[in-house]
């Protein structure tokens, strides 16, 4: 059942909002916007017709079933495994209806390895906080280290969006913004990511923008 069938006035409001945020944010590519819509669906568990529409949009913008699986694998440690697993089940059902399927491409998980790609100072600060939690973080980061289908910029934008929607705007938000800037994103690009997230919750985006400006000011010597 489409929005127009449900309520024509709501549909008008929705479409005007979507046009502003979709067409009015040139810093983000259509592919990136498609990914971020799916991230929001996972975080908010909006896995009905909206999720199917966003999956179709992702395919139309060059993303493959394998890419979408990597997205779900990647954000599962931030969104939570149960949320990502539920979205994966829904994705499989949508693919079945569309007659598409993944190739099975993936990456080396390295779950039984050692070490972590996280910055040493970050990991040590977590270890000082709680040894067991540091081991958990090391495992999660190690299992994702070999992902290659999504770019570092795309992955950083995805985790930034999780931070906005969950309002985790301290240590993790700083790490993810720093990663985005390190991957070549500009301050305007990261502002655009937060602005785009207003589609999924304006007050959350408002708070995140305030925090982001403070963070960018702190990072300004490294990011003129």
Secondary structure by P-SEA (a helix, b strand, c coil): cccccccaaaaaaaaaaaaaaaaacccccaaaaaaaaaaaaaaaccccaaaaaaaaaaaaacccaaaaaaaaaaacccccaaaaaaaaaaaaaaaaaaccccccccccccccbbbbcccaaaaaaaaaacaaaaaaaaaaaaaacccccccaaaaaaaaaaaaaaaccccaaaaaaaaaaaaacccaaaaaaaaaaaccccaaaaaaaaaaaaaaaaaaccccc
